């Protein structure tokens, strides 16, 4: 069953508990969502609910199929004796070396926080390991001026534990939740340029190849395109300047990998300015991690979902401007919503980012998707020229 959380007039569906989230949605995304709604009827509402239900089920199946302990957990803590209580969430990261084979990752890290989607430092970061059908954690946590010894375990769809400190002790209980972007599955509005509809690569070619040798060699899998490592990056045949782009992506589950080797790709605007794609779930959120403008600016908040789960970027891009003498008078800007949350707000790129294509900044350029050696997937790609 899905419970709904309404923020600024938009409903966000969650499995199990309704998670507290800070969600800022730009007018572009609102227009996209409203453009496909028209006049609301009971049948429309029922249909929208079924779609949301299926997307949450898709996320749930992807995460549990990769590692049943991984992902978001939501609940609360309670001081012993019926005293204070409060919200508590956790992000559990799978770190590989699983035993027995097929049981999922054997090493884990859990970030315990007061809320999702914030730059606030975790209350505690605990290391864990799998033992039989459970994952156990132990470590230290800090709340206000008090430190606590924490023990926790995941068994089934429950994460429970205890905390012990000099002034208080208690318990906590969390449930596995599966959060889905509010723009997931967004349909292209009238006048949009559809770049990938799940059927073919007719709008794309391989970058840096001669005509006739530039056929895309990526794979088509379940209405998505999948990077074929070594086959080369791909670009749109059409060229663009100012656009609003919708794209859905997912990084593969690579629990043993680290850093830039963990689900790496990138989405480039005008062939020059990269929004990084990486499995950086639960990490710090740097400029070379998911949602970063590569080497330019880190995301305002790390909105990366667990690997294997589909995610969304909604990017509003303004190309650089030049005067009559060809001098740049304004830098290109990128506004990015990652899974419905504002993470880049008119960020300026003063030059092309790493691995940009050649070409003049004064001219239109393609949408460019990077082959960085990992089997990242993309689907539902379209844009509006502005």
C-alpha positions as CSV (number, residue, x, y, z in Angstrom):
1,X,0.0,0.0,0.0
2,X,1.2,3.5,-0.8
3,X,0.8,6.4,1.5
4,X,1.0,9.9,0.0
5,X,2.9,13.0,1.2
6,X,1.8,16.3,-0.2
7,X,4.4,19.0,-0.6
8,X,3.6,22.3,-2.4
9,X,0.5,20.8,-3.9
10,X,2.2,17.7,-5.4
11,X,1.7,14.2,-4.1
12,X,4.7,12.0,-3.7
13,X,4.1,8.2,-3.3
14,X,6.1,6.1,-0.8
15,X,6.0,2.5,0.1
16,X,5.2,1.9,3.9
17,X,5.8,5.1,5.8
18,X,5.5,8.6,4.4
19,X,9.0,10.0,4.6
20,X,9.7,13.6,5.5
21,X,11.5,15.2,2.6
22,X,12.5,18.7,1.4
23,X,11.3,18.8,-2.2
24,X,11.7,22.0,-4.3
25,X,10.1,21.6,-7.8
26,X,10.7,24.1,-10.5
27,X,8.0,25.4,-12.9
28,X,9.4,23.3,-15.7
29,X,8.6,20.1,-13.8
30,X,5.2,21.4,-12.7
31,X,4.4,22.2,-16.3
32,X,5.5,18.7,-17.4
33,X,3.4,17.0,-14.8
34,X,0.3,19.2,-15.5
35,X,0.6,19.0,-19.3
36,X,-0.3,15.3,-19.2
37,X,-3.1,15.6,-16.6
38,X,-5.8,17.7,-18.2
39,X,-9.1,17.8,-16.2
40,X,-9.0,15.4,-13.3
41,X,-11.5,12.6,-13.0
42,X,-11.9,9.7,-10.7
43,X,-10.7,7.4,-13.4
44,X,-7.7,9.6,-14.0
45,X,-6.8,9.6,-10.3
46,X,-7.1,5.8,-10.2
47,X,-4.9,5.5,-13.2
48,X,-2.3,7.8,-11.8
49,X,-2.3,5.8,-8.5
50,X,-1.8,2.6,-10.4
51,X,1.2,4.1,-12.3
52,X,2.8,5.3,-9.1
53,X,2.2,1.9,-7.5
54,X,3.9,0.2,-10.4
55,X,6.9,2.6,-10.2
56,X,7.3,2.0,-6.5
57,X,7.0,-1.8,-7.1
58,X,9.7,-1.4,-9.8
59,X,12.0,0.4,-7.4
60,X,11.4,-2.2,-4.7
61,X,12.0,-5.1,-6.9
62,X,15.3,-3.6,-8.2
63,X,16.7,-2.9,-4.7
64,X,15.6,-6.2,-3.1
65,X,16.8,-8.1,-6.2
66,X,20.3,-6.6,-5.7
67,X,20.6,-6.6,-1.9
68,X,17.7,-6.8,0.5
69,X,19.5,-4.8,3.2
70,X,20.4,-1.9,0.9
71,X,18.5,1.4,0.6
72,X,16.4,3.8,2.6
73,X,15.0,3.0,6.1
74,X,12.5,5.2,7.9
75,X,11.2,5.2,11.5
76,X,11.9,6.7,15.0
77,X,13.8,6.4,18.2
78,X,12.4,6.1,21.7
79,X,14.1,6.7,25.1
80,X,13.6,3.9,27.6
81,X,10.8,4.5,30.1
82,X,8.5,6.3,27.7
83,X,10.5,9.6,27.6
84,X,11.5,11.5,24.5
85,X,11.1,10.2,20.9
86,X,11.8,11.5,17.5
87,X,12.3,10.7,13.8
88,X,15.2,8.6,12.5
89,X,16.2,7.4,9.1
90,X,19.1,5.4,7.7
91,X,20.8,4.9,4.3
92,X,22.4,1.4,4.1
93,X,25.2,1.1,1.5
94,X,26.3,-2.3,0.2
95,X,30.1,-2.6,0.0
96,X,30.6,-6.1,-1.4
97,X,32.5,-9.2,-0.6
98,X,29.3,-11.1,0.1
99,X,29.2,-14.6,1.6
100,X,27.6,-17.0,1.0
101,X,27.4,-16.4,-2.8
102,X,24.1,-15.0,-3.8
103,X,23.2,-13.8,-0.3
104,X,24.0,-10.1,-1.2
105,X,26.8,-8.0,-0.2
106,X,28.7,-9.0,3.0
107,X,30.0,-5.6,4.1
108,X,27.8,-2.5,4.7
109,X,27.8,1.0,6.0
110,X,24.8,2.7,7.5
111,X,24.3,6.5,7.8
112,X,21.8,7.3,10.5
113,X,20.2,10.8,10.2
114,X,17.3,12.8,11.4
115,X,15.9,13.2,7.9
116,X,16.5,12.3,4.3
117,X,17.7,14.7,1.7
118,X,19.8,17.1,3.8
119,X,23.4,18.2,4.0
120,X,23.3,17.8,7.8
121,X,26.0,15.5,9.1
122,X,24.9,12.0,10.1
123,X,24.2,11.3,13.7
124,X,26.3,8.2,13.3
125,X,28.0,6.1,10.6
126,X,28.1,2.4,11.4
127,X,29.9,-0.4,9.7
128,X,28.1,-3.7,9.4
129,X,28.4,-7.2,8.1
130,X,26.1,-10.0,7.0
131,X,25.8,-13.1,9.2
132,X,23.3,-15.7,8.0
133,X,20.0,-14.0,7.3
134,X,20.7,-10.8,9.2
135,X,23.0,-7.8,8.9
136,X,24.5,-6.5,12.2
137,X,25.9,-3.0,12.9
138,X,27.8,-1.5,15.8
139,X,29.4,1.9,16.4
140,X,29.1,5.3,18.0
141,X,26.6,8.1,17.3
142,X,26.2,11.7,18.5
143,X,23.1,13.6,19.2
144,X,23.4,17.2,20.5
145,X,26.1,17.0,23.2
146,X,25.7,13.3,24.0
147,X,27.5,10.3,22.5
148,X,26.0,6.8,22.4
149,X,27.0,3.2,21.8
150,X,24.7,1.9,19.1
151,X,23.9,-1.7,18.0
152,X,21.5,-2.5,15.2
153,X,20.4,-5.3,13.0
154,X,18.5,-5.8,9.8
155,X,16.3,-8.8,9.5
156,X,13.6,-9.0,6.8
157,X,12.1,-5.6,6.3
158,X,12.9,-4.3,9.8
159,X,16.0,-2.4,11.1
160,X,16.0,-2.3,14.9
161,X,18.5,-1.4,17.5
162,X,19.5,0.1,20.8
163,X,21.5,3.1,22.0
164,X,23.3,3.5,25.3
165,X,24.7,6.8,26.6
166,X,25.7,8.4,29.9
167,X,22.3,10.3,30.2
168,X,19.9,8.2,28.3
169,X,19.3,4.9,26.6
170,X,16.6,3.5,24.3
171,X,15.6,1.7,21.2
172,X,14.8,2.5,17.5
173,X,12.8,0.8,14.8
174,X,12.8,1.5,11.1
175,X,11.1,0.0,8.0
176,X,12.4,-0.3,4.5
177,X,11.0,2.4,2.2
178,X,11.2,2.8,-1.6
179,X,11.1,6.4,-2.7
180,X,10.3,7.3,-6.4
181,X,11.0,10.6,-8.2
182,X,7.8,12.6,-8.8
183,X,8.9,13.1,-12.4
184,X,9.5,9.4,-13.1
185,X,7.7,8.4,-16.3
186,X,6.9,12.0,-17.2
187,X,5.4,12.1,-20.7
188,X,6.8,14.6,-23.3
189,X,4.4,17.6,-23.6
190,X,3.2,18.9,-27.0
191,X,6.1,20.2,-29.1
192,X,8.8,18.2,-27.2
193,X,11.6,16.5,-29.1
194,X,11.6,12.8,-28.2
195,X,15.1,11.5,-28.3
196,X,14.5,8.0,-27.1
197,X,11.2,6.2,-26.9
198,X,12.5,2.7,-25.9
199,X,12.4,1.3,-29.4
200,X,15.5,2.3,-31.4
201,X,18.5,4.6,-31.8
202,X,17.3,6.6,-34.8
203,X,18.0,9.9,-33.0
204,X,21.6,8.9,-32.0
205,X,25.0,8.1,-33.4
206,X,28.3,7.1,-31.9
207,X,30.5,10.0,-31.1
208,X,33.8,10.7,-33.0
209,X,33.0,8.2,-35.8
210,X,32.7,8.8,-39.6
211,X,29.3,8.8,-41.2
212,X,28.5,5.3,-42.1
213,X,30.6,3.9,-39.3
214,X,28.7,5.7,-36.5
215,X,25.8,3.3,-35.8
216,X,25.1,3.0,-32.1
217,X,26.3,-0.3,-30.6
218,X,24.7,0.1,-27.2
219,X,22.1,-2.5,-26.2
220,X,18.3,-2.1,-26.1
221,X,17.0,-3.8,-23.0
222,X,13.4,-3.6,-21.7
223,X,12.7,-0.3,-23.4
224,X,15.9,1.2,-22.2
225,X,19.3,1.8,-23.8
226,X,22.3,0.3,-22.0
227,X,25.9,1.3,-22.3
228,X,28.0,-1.3,-24.0
229,X,31.5,-0.8,-22.4
230,X,34.0,0.0,-25.1
231,X,31.4,0.7,-27.8
232,X,31.9,4.5,-27.4
233,X,29.9,7.4,-26.2
234,X,26.8,8.4,-28.1
235,X,25.4,11.8,-29.2
236,X,22.2,13.0,-30.7
237,X,22.1,13.7,-34.4
238,X,20.3,16.9,-33.8
239,X,22.1,20.0,-32.3
240,X,20.7,22.2,-29.6
241,X,21.4,25.3,-27.5
242,X,18.8,26.3,-24.8
243,X,16.8,23.3,-23.7
244,X,14.8,21.7,-20.8
245,X,15.8,18.0,-20.8
246,X,14.1,15.1,-19.1
247,X,16.1,11.9,-18.8
248,X,15.9,8.8,-16.7
249,X,18.9,6.7,-15.7
250,X,20.1,3.9,-13.4
251,X,23.6,2.7,-12.4
252,X,24.3,-1.0,-12.1
253,X,24.8,-2.7,-8.7
254,X,28.6,-2.9,-8.4
255,X,29.0,-3.4,-4.6
256,X,32.7,-4.3,-4.9
257,X,33.6,-1.2,-6.9
258,X,34.6,2.2,-5.4
259,X,34.7,5.8,-6.5
260,X,34.6,6.6,-10.2
261,X,34.4,2.9,-11.1
262,X,31.0,2.5,-9.5
263,X,28.2,3.0,-12.1
264,X,29.9,5.9,-14.0
265,X,28.5,7.8,-17.0
266,X,27.5,11.4,-17.7
267,X,24.9,13.6,-19.4
268,X,26.4,16.5,-21.4
269,X,24.5,19.5,-22.6
270,X,25.6,21.1,-25.9
271,X,28.2,18.3,-25.9
272,X,30.3,20.3,-23.5
273,X,28.8,20.6,-19.9
274,X,28.5,17.4,-17.9
275,X,26.0,16.4,-15.2
276,X,27.7,13.5,-13.6
277,X,26.1,10.1,-13.3
278,X,27.6,7.8,-10.6
279,X,26.5,5.4,-7.9
280,X,27.2,7.8,-5.0
281,X,24.3,6.7,-2.9
282,X,24.9,7.7,0.7
283,X,28.2,9.4,0.0
284,X,29.2,13.0,0.6
285,X,27.9,14.4,-2.7
286,X,30.9,15.9,-4.4
287,X,31.2,17.6,-7.8
288,X,32.5,14.3,-9.3
289,X,29.6,12.4,-7.8
290,X,26.0,12.0,-9.0
291,X,24.3,15.3,-9.6
292,X,27.6,17.2,-9.7
293,X,28.5,19.5,-12.5
294,X,31.8,17.8,-13.1
295,X,34.8,19.6,-11.5
296,X,32.6,22.7,-11.2
297,X,30.1,22.4,-8.4
298,X,28.8,19.7,-6.0
299,X,25.0,19.2,-5.7
300,X,23.2,21.2,-3.1
301,X,22.2,17.8,-1.6
302,X,23.0,14.2,-2.5
303,X,19.8,12.9,-4.0
304,X,21.3,9.7,-5.5
305,X,19.1,6.7,-5.1
306,X,20.4,3.2,-4.5
307,X,22.0,1.4,-7.5
308,X,19.7,-0.5,-9.7
309,X,16.8,1.9,-9.1
310,X,15.7,4.3,-11.9
311,X,16.3,8.0,-11.2
312,X,15.5,11.3,-13.0
313,X,17.3,14.4,-14.1
314,X,15.3,17.4,-15.2
315,X,17.8,19.9,-16.5
316,X,17.2,23.5,-17.7
317,X,20.2,24.6,-19.7
318,X,21.1,28.0,-21.1
319,X,23.9,28.1,-23.6
320,X,26.7,30.8,-23.3
321,X,26.0,34.1,-24.9
322,X,28.4,36.2,-27.1
323,X,28.5,39.7,-28.3
324,X,28.9,40.7,-32.0
325,X,32.7,40.5,-31.7
326,X,32.4,36.9,-30.5
327,X,33.3,37.7,-26.9
328,X,31.4,35.6,-24.3
329,X,29.2,37.9,-22.2
330,X,27.5,35.2,-20.1
331,X,28.5,31.7,-19.0
332,X,26.3,28.7,-19.7
333,X,24.1,27.8,-16.8
334,X,22.6,24.5,-15.6
335,X,19.6,24.1,-13.2
336,X,19.2,20.5,-12.3
337,X,16.5,18.6,-10.4
338,X,17.6,15.2,-9.3
339,X,14.7,12.9,-8.4
340,X,12.5,16.0,-8.1
341,X,14.8,18.0,-5.8
342,X,16.7,21.2,-6.8
343,X,20.4,20.3,-6.6
344,X,22.0,22.8,-9.0
345,X,20.5,26.4,-9.2
346,X,21.7,28.2,-12.3
347,X,25.2,26.9,-11.8
348,X,27.7,28.5,-14.2
349,X,30.2,26.5,-16.1
350,X,33.1,28.8,-17.1
351,X,34.4,26.3,-19.7
352,X,33.8,22.8,-21.0
353,X,33.9,20.1,-18.4
354,X,36.2,17.0,-18.6
355,X,35.7,14.7,-21.6
356,X,33.7,17.4,-23.5
357,X,33.4,17.1,-27.2
358,X,35.2,19.5,-29.5
359,X,33.4,22.2,-31.3
360,X,32.7,25.9,-30.8
361,X,30.8,27.2,-27.8
362,X,29.1,29.7,-30.1
363,X,27.4,26.9,-32.0
364,X,24.7,24.4,-31.1
365,X,25.8,21.0,-29.8
366,X,24.3,17.5,-29.1
367,X,23.1,15.8,-26.0
368,X,26.0,13.5,-25.3
369,X,25.8,10.3,-23.1
370,X,29.1,8.9,-21.9
371,X,30.5,5.4,-22.1
372,X,32.7,5.3,-19.1
373,X,33.0,1.5,-19.0
374,X,30.0,0.7,-16.8
375,X,26.6,-0.6,-17.9
376,X,24.5,2.4,-17.0
377,X,21.0,2.5,-18.6
378,X,18.9,5.4,-19.9
379,X,15.2,5.7,-20.9
380,X,12.4,8.2,-21.5
381,X,14.7,11.0,-23.0
382,X,13.1,14.1,-24.4
383,X,13.5,17.8,-24.4
384,X,11.9,21.1,-25.0
385,X,13.8,23.7,-27.0
386,X,13.5,27.1,-25.3
